[in-house]
Amino acid sequence: MDFNQKLENYALLAVKVGVNIQPGQTLVVNADIASAELVRLVVRKAYEAGAKLVKVNYSDEVVTRTRYDLAPEESFSEPPKRFGDEMEEYARNNACFLTIISTDPDLLKGVDPKRITMNQRVSAEAMAGYRQLLMGNHASWSGVAYPSASWAAKVFPDAPEEERINLLWDAIFRAVRADVEDPLEAWQLHLDELKRRCDKLNERKYRKLHYKAPGTDLTVELPEGHIWCQAGAVNGKGVPFLANIPTEEVFTVPHRDGTTGKVSSSKPLSYAGSVIDRFTLTFTDGKVTDYTAEVGQDKLAVLFSMDEGAASLGEVALVPHRSPISESGILYYTTLFDENASCHLALGASYAFTLEGGTSLTEEELTERGMNQSLIHVDFMMGSPEMDIDGITDDGTAEPIFRNGGWV
């Protein structure tokens, strides 16, 4: 299968499996200008599927970095309110949303953390209404990736420069199943298997999860009525969609106040344009009470300064170490891929749909039932081949879920 056919398959997956656009619907695409080749294919596939309108919002990582280097400090305290309002209006009017990731993981390396904190906070506040609609699955949303030269150089630094993007393309096509004859069928079979995992966990109704691995001894309480989910979801109109491509995880919601112990990262985290690596978090009664990082500790400080909920968990996700992305041996330096090679946790906001009846509850009602509220939702990887996970039942019985990084 040649490159053009794989790229066509990829665009088709984004439109038909990812956002699963319906006739008469609007698609909003947020992408870096480096990904214009894929954006154009997506636009064509969307109109061929009956889209009413495809709205493309381009960014440019060079422009973004130039702003952080040269703009006056007060510009970082001005919220993009008009853009936030526009996105929320689209979401309330049944649009679907596709994000195409291609940014350099080190884009903001060396930038004053104060500027990053200010911009992250005001942007999150401006987008809060839109993000709440997506996190409640009221609208369809999905994410895919496109290799840029800077990203490919980070992933394959030892390869000849002229080969790096092709190497990254090959890795992406394998990970998203765009290199098979019938990618739509391949994804349906894969999602069916993830659903079977969810069904088994939902039958058990564990009260807690206990993680053990080198550098990790963590207990996470799960709230009553939690639901194990996979990235294949259903929006408010009853239309299925896939929140990110690729995906290998099953996940649920932790109780906001119920995490205790220590957890160590197993892969670097790309956050706020910089890489955070080899970090350890200590939790007491659901809150991070201590943290260290060998690389990027100042960026962890940026993350925790966002709001009160940033220091508590909003998601727990299980991914076997022998997942296809993990077995590739490639470190992608982007959560979209790396979270599907490792068990992970997320700091910040919970997904309302991971709690029984959650999408019909107010923020106050969700909080009362143990859900975390925050302006952020940041996944970090902590799984390894040495990780054991037990599910703890109501009577205190420990049942093995993972041993040596894999399903029991």
C-alpha positions as CSV (number, residue, x, y, z in Angstrom):
1,M,0.0,0.0,0.0
2,D,1.5,3.3,-1.0
3,F,1.8,6.5,1.1
4,N,-1.1,8.3,-0.6
5,Q,-3.5,5.4,0.1
6,K,-2.5,5.3,3.7
7,L,-3.0,9.0,4.0
8,E,-6.5,8.7,2.4
9,N,-7.3,5.9,4.9
10,Y,-6.1,8.2,7.8
11,A,-8.3,11.1,6.7
12,L,-11.2,8.7,6.3
13,L,-10.7,7.4,9.8
14,A,-10.6,10.9,11.2
15,V,-13.9,11.8,9.5
16,K,-15.9,8.5,9.7
17,V,-14.6,6.9,12.9
18,G,-13.2,9.9,14.8
19,V,-15.8,12.6,14.6
20,N,-18.2,10.4,12.6
21,I,-19.7,13.4,10.8
22,Q,-23.4,13.3,9.9
23,P,-25.1,14.8,6.9
24,G,-25.8,18.5,7.5
25,Q,-23.3,18.8,10.3
26,T,-20.6,21.4,10.8
27,L,-17.0,20.2,11.4
28,V,-14.5,22.5,13.1
29,V,-10.8,21.6,12.5
30,N,-8.1,23.0,14.8
31,A,-4.6,22.4,13.3
32,D,-1.1,23.7,12.9
33,I,-0.4,25.0,9.4
34,A,2.3,22.3,9.0
35,S,-0.6,19.8,8.7
36,A,-2.3,21.5,5.8
37,E,-1.9,18.4,3.6
38,L,-4.0,16.3,5.9
39,V,-6.4,19.1,6.7
40,R,-7.3,19.4,3.0
41,L,-8.0,15.7,2.7
42,V,-10.2,15.8,5.9
43,V,-12.1,18.7,4.4
44,R,-12.8,16.8,1.2
45,K,-13.8,13.6,3.1
46,A,-16.1,15.6,5.3
47,Y,-17.9,17.3,2.5
48,E,-18.2,14.0,0.7
49,A,-19.9,12.6,3.8
50,G,-22.4,15.4,3.7
51,A,-20.9,18.1,5.9
52,K,-22.7,21.5,5.8
53,L,-19.6,23.4,6.6
54,V,-16.0,22.7,7.5
55,K,-14.4,25.5,9.5
56,V,-10.6,25.4,9.8
57,N,-8.7,27.2,12.5
58,Y,-4.9,27.2,11.7
59,S,-2.2,28.0,14.2
60,D,1.6,28.3,13.5
61,E,4.2,27.1,16.0
62,V,6.7,29.6,14.8
63,V,4.3,32.5,15.3
64,T,3.4,31.1,18.7
65,R,7.0,30.9,19.8
66,T,7.7,34.4,18.5
67,R,4.8,35.8,20.6
68,Y,6.2,34.2,23.7
69,D,9.6,35.6,23.0
70,L,8.7,39.2,22.0
71,A,5.1,40.1,23.0
72,P,4.6,42.4,26.0
73,E,3.7,40.5,29.2
74,E,0.2,42.0,29.5
75,S,-0.8,40.3,26.2
76,F,-0.7,36.9,28.1
77,S,-3.4,38.0,30.5
78,E,-5.9,38.7,27.8
79,P,-8.3,35.8,27.4
80,P,-9.3,34.7,23.9
81,K,-13.0,35.2,24.8
82,R,-14.3,35.7,21.3
83,F,-12.8,32.4,20.2
84,G,-14.1,30.6,23.3
85,D,-17.6,31.9,22.7
86,E,-17.5,30.8,19.0
87,M,-16.4,27.3,19.9
88,E,-19.0,27.0,22.6
89,E,-21.7,28.2,20.1
90,Y,-20.6,25.6,17.6
91,A,-20.7,22.9,20.2
92,R,-24.2,23.9,21.3
93,N,-25.3,23.8,17.7
94,N,-24.3,20.2,17.1
95,A,-20.9,20.8,15.4
96,C,-18.2,18.2,15.7
97,F,-14.5,19.0,16.4
98,L,-11.2,17.5,15.1
99,T,-7.8,18.5,16.5
100,I,-4.7,17.7,14.4
101,I,-1.6,17.7,16.6
102,S,1.9,18.3,15.1
103,T,3.6,20.8,17.4
104,D,7.2,20.6,18.6
105,P,7.2,19.0,22.1
106,D,10.0,21.6,23.1
107,L,8.3,24.6,21.5
108,L,8.3,26.7,24.6
109,K,11.5,25.4,26.2
110,G,13.3,28.3,27.9
111,V,10.2,30.5,28.0
112,D,9.5,32.3,31.3
113,P,7.1,30.0,33.2
114,K,5.1,33.1,34.4
115,R,4.1,33.8,30.8
116,I,3.0,30.2,30.2
117,T,1.0,30.1,33.4
118,M,-0.8,33.4,32.6
119,N,-1.7,32.3,29.1
120,Q,-2.7,28.7,30.1
121,R,-5.0,30.0,32.8
122,V,-6.8,32.7,30.8
123,S,-7.1,30.4,27.7
124,A,-8.6,27.6,29.9
125,E,-11.0,30.1,31.5
126,A,-12.1,31.3,28.1
127,M,-12.6,27.8,26.7
128,A,-14.3,26.4,29.9
129,G,-17.8,26.3,28.5
130,Y,-16.8,24.6,25.3
131,R,-14.5,22.1,27.1
132,Q,-17.3,21.2,29.5
133,L,-19.6,20.3,26.6
134,L,-17.0,18.1,25.1
135,M,-16.0,16.4,28.4
136,G,-19.7,15.6,28.8
137,N,-19.9,14.1,25.3
138,H,-22.6,16.6,24.3
139,A,-20.7,17.0,21.0
140,S,-18.4,14.7,19.0
141,W,-14.7,15.3,19.2
142,S,-11.5,13.6,18.1
143,G,-7.8,14.0,17.8
144,V,-5.2,12.8,15.3
145,A,-1.6,13.7,14.5
146,Y,0.5,14.9,11.6
147,P,4.3,14.8,11.7
148,S,6.2,18.1,11.6
149,A,9.9,18.4,11.0
150,S,10.5,19.5,14.6
151,W,8.4,16.7,16.1
152,A,10.1,14.0,13.9
153,A,13.5,15.3,14.9
154,K,12.5,14.9,18.6
155,V,11.3,11.3,18.1
156,F,14.1,10.1,15.8
157,P,17.1,12.3,16.6
158,D,19.7,9.7,15.4
159,A,18.1,9.2,12.0
160,P,19.3,11.1,8.9
161,E,17.3,14.4,8.7
162,E,15.8,13.5,5.3
163,E,14.4,10.2,6.7
164,R,12.8,11.4,10.0
165,I,9.4,12.4,8.8
166,N,8.9,9.2,6.8
167,L,9.9,7.2,9.9
168,L,7.3,9.0,11.9
169,W,4.6,8.6,9.2
170,D,5.3,4.9,9.1
171,A,4.9,4.7,12.9
172,I,1.7,6.7,12.9
173,F,0.1,4.7,10.1
174,R,0.8,1.4,12.0
175,A,-0.5,2.8,15.3
176,V,-3.8,4.1,13.8
177,R,-4.3,1.0,11.5
178,A,-4.3,3.1,8.4
179,D,-2.0,0.6,6.7
180,V,-4.6,-2.2,6.5
181,E,-6.9,-2.9,3.6
182,D,-10.1,-2.2,5.6
183,P,-9.2,0.3,8.4
184,L,-12.9,0.8,9.3
185,E,-13.4,-2.9,10.0
186,A,-10.1,-3.1,11.9
187,W,-11.2,-0.3,14.2
188,Q,-14.5,-1.9,14.9
189,L,-12.9,-5.2,15.9
190,H,-10.5,-3.3,18.2
191,L,-13.2,-1.2,19.8
192,D,-15.3,-4.4,20.4
193,E,-12.3,-5.9,22.3
194,L,-11.9,-2.8,24.5
195,K,-15.6,-2.8,25.2
196,R,-15.3,-6.4,26.5
197,R,-12.6,-5.2,28.9
198,C,-14.9,-2.5,30.1
199,D,-17.8,-4.8,30.6
200,K,-15.7,-7.1,32.8
201,L,-14.5,-4.3,35.0
202,N,-18.0,-2.8,35.3
203,E,-19.3,-6.2,36.5
204,R,-16.7,-6.2,39.4
205,K,-17.6,-2.6,40.7
206,Y,-14.2,-2.3,42.5
207,R,-14.1,0.1,45.4
208,K,-10.3,0.9,45.0
209,L,-7.3,0.2,42.7
210,H,-3.9,-0.6,44.2
211,Y,-0.9,0.1,42.0
212,K,2.6,-1.4,42.8
213,A,5.7,-0.9,40.7
214,P,9.2,0.4,41.2
215,G,8.8,4.0,42.6
216,T,5.0,3.5,42.8
217,D,2.8,2.4,45.7
218,L,-0.6,4.1,45.1
219,T,-4.2,3.4,46.2
220,V,-7.0,5.1,44.2
221,E,-10.6,5.1,45.5
222,L,-13.3,4.9,42.8
223,P,-16.7,6.6,43.5
224,E,-19.9,4.8,43.7
225,G,-21.5,4.6,40.2
226,H,-18.2,4.9,38.3
227,I,-18.2,3.5,34.8
228,W,-15.3,2.0,32.9
229,C,-15.3,3.4,29.4
230,Q,-13.2,3.3,26.2
231,A,-12.5,6.1,23.8
232,G,-15.4,5.0,21.6
233,A,-18.3,7.1,22.9
234,V,-21.8,8.4,22.0
235,N,-22.7,12.1,21.8
236,G,-25.8,13.8,22.9
237,K,-27.6,13.0,19.7
238,G,-26.9,9.3,20.0
239,V,-24.1,9.3,17.4
240,P,-21.0,7.2,18.1
241,F,-17.5,8.8,17.8
242,L,-13.9,8.0,18.8
243,A,-12.3,10.7,21.0
244,N,-8.7,10.0,19.9
245,I,-6.9,7.9,17.3
246,P,-5.1,5.8,18.3
247,T,-6.5,4.4,21.5
248,E,-5.6,1.3,23.6
249,E,-7.1,2.3,26.9
250,V,-10.0,1.6,29.2
251,F,-10.6,4.3,31.8
252,T,-12.8,5.5,34.6
253,V,-13.1,8.3,37.2
254,P,-11.3,8.3,40.6
255,H,-12.8,9.8,43.7
256,R,-11.5,13.3,44.1
257,D,-10.4,12.8,47.7
258,G,-9.5,9.2,47.6
259,T,-5.9,8.9,46.2
260,T,-3.1,8.1,48.7
261,G,0.6,7.1,48.1
262,K,3.3,7.8,45.7
263,V,3.5,7.4,41.9
264,S,6.5,7.8,39.5
265,S,6.3,8.6,35.9
266,S,7.4,6.0,33.3
267,K,7.6,8.2,30.2
268,P,8.2,11.9,29.6
269,L,5.2,14.3,29.7
270,S,5.0,17.1,27.1
271,Y,3.1,19.9,28.7
272,A,2.9,23.6,28.0
273,G,5.5,23.4,25.2
274,S,8.1,21.7,27.3
275,V,9.0,18.2,28.4
276,I,8.7,17.1,32.1
277,D,10.5,13.8,32.9
278,R,11.4,11.4,35.7
279,F,8.9,12.9,38.1
280,T,7.3,11.6,41.3
281,L,4.0,12.8,42.9
282,T,3.0,12.1,46.5
283,F,-0.8,12.1,47.2
284,T,-2.5,12.6,50.6
285,D,-6.3,12.4,50.7
286,G,-6.6,13.0,47.0
287,K,-4.2,16.0,46.7
288,V,-0.6,16.2,45.5
289,T,1.3,17.2,48.6
290,D,4.8,16.8,47.3
291,Y,6.4,16.5,43.9
292,T,9.9,16.3,42.3
293,A,11.1,16.1,38.7
294,E,14.6,15.7,37.3
295,V,13.5,17.6,34.2
296,G,10.9,20.4,34.0
297,Q,10.0,20.8,37.7
298,D,9.1,24.4,37.0
299,K,6.6,23.3,34.4
300,L,5.0,21.0,37.0
301,A,4.7,24.1,39.2
302,V,2.9,25.8,36.3
303,L,0.5,22.9,36.1
304,F,-0.4,22.8,39.8
305,S,-0.8,26.6,39.9
306,M,-3.7,26.5,37.4
307,D,-6.4,26.0,40.0
308,E,-7.3,23.9,43.1
309,G,-8.4,20.9,41.1
310,A,-5.1,20.7,39.2
311,A,-3.5,18.8,42.1
312,S,-6.2,16.0,42.2
313,L,-6.9,13.2,39.8
314,G,-9.7,13.2,37.2
315,E,-9.0,9.9,35.3
316,V,-7.4,6.5,35.8
317,A,-6.6,4.4,32.7
318,L,-5.4,0.9,32.1
319,V,-3.2,0.0,29.1
320,P,-1.3,-3.2,28.9
321,H,2.5,-2.9,28.4
322,R,2.3,-5.2,25.4
323,S,0.1,-2.8,23.5
324,P,1.1,-2.3,19.8
325,I,2.4,1.3,20.5
326,S,4.4,0.1,23.5
327,E,5.9,-2.8,21.6
328,S,7.0,-0.4,18.8
329,G,9.6,0.9,21.3
330,I,9.0,4.5,20.0
331,L,8.7,7.4,22.4
332,Y,6.4,9.9,20.7
333,Y,6.7,12.8,23.2
334,T,2.9,13.5,22.8
335,T,0.2,12.2,25.0
336,L,-2.0,11.2,22.1
337,F,0.4,8.3,21.4
338,D,2.4,7.8,24.6
339,E,-0.7,7.3,26.8
340,N,-1.6,4.3,24.6
341,A,1.6,2.6,25.5
342,S,1.2,2.8,29.2
343,C,-1.2,2.8,32.1
344,H,-1.8,6.5,33.0
345,L,-3.5,8.9,35.3
346,A,-4.8,12.4,34.6
347,L,-4.6,15.4,36.8
348,G,-7.5,17.8,36.6
349,A,-11.1,17.6,35.4
350,S,-13.1,14.4,35.4
351,Y,-15.3,13.2,32.5
352,A,-19.0,13.5,33.4
353,F,-19.8,10.4,31.3
354,T,-17.7,8.2,33.5
355,L,-20.3,8.4,36.3
356,E,-23.8,6.9,36.2
357,G,-26.1,9.8,35.2
358,G,-23.2,12.2,35.2
359,T,-24.0,14.0,32.0
360,S,-27.3,15.2,33.4
361,L,-25.8,16.6,36.7
362,T,-24.6,20.1,37.5
363,E,-21.0,20.8,38.5
364,E,-22.1,21.0,42.1
365,E,-23.8,17.7,41.9
366,L,-20.8,16.1,40.2
367,T,-18.5,17.5,43.0
368,E,-20.8,16.0,45.7
369,R,-20.4,12.6,44.1
370,G,-16.6,12.8,44.1
371,M,-15.9,14.2,40.7
372,N,-12.9,16.6,40.3
373,Q,-13.4,20.0,38.7
374,S,-10.5,21.9,37.0
375,L,-9.6,24.0,34.1
376,I,-7.1,21.3,33.0
377,H,-7.0,17.6,32.1
378,V,-3.4,16.4,31.8
379,D,-2.6,12.7,31.3
380,F,0.8,11.3,32.5
381,M,2.2,7.9,32.0
382,M,3.1,5.6,34.9
383,G,2.7,2.0,33.7
384,S,5.6,-0.4,33.2
385,P,6.4,-4.1,32.6
386,E,6.8,-4.4,36.4
387,M,3.4,-2.9,37.3
388,D,0.9,-5.0,39.3
389,I,-2.7,-3.7,39.9
390,D,-5.3,-5.1,42.3
391,G,-8.9,-4.3,42.4
392,I,-10.2,-4.0,45.9
393,T,-13.8,-5.0,46.5
394,D,-16.2,-3.6,49.1
395,D,-15.3,-6.3,51.6
396,G,-11.5,-5.5,51.2
397,T,-10.7,-8.5,49.0
398,A,-7.8,-7.8,46.6
399,E,-8.3,-9.3,43.1
400,P,-5.5,-9.2,40.5
401,I,-6.2,-7.1,37.4
402,F,-2.6,-6.6,36.1
403,R,0.5,-8.6,36.7
404,N,3.9,-7.7,35.2
405,G,2.3,-4.9,33.1
406,G,-0.5,-7.0,31.5
407,W,-4.1,-8.1,32.0
408,V,-4.6,-11.1,34.3
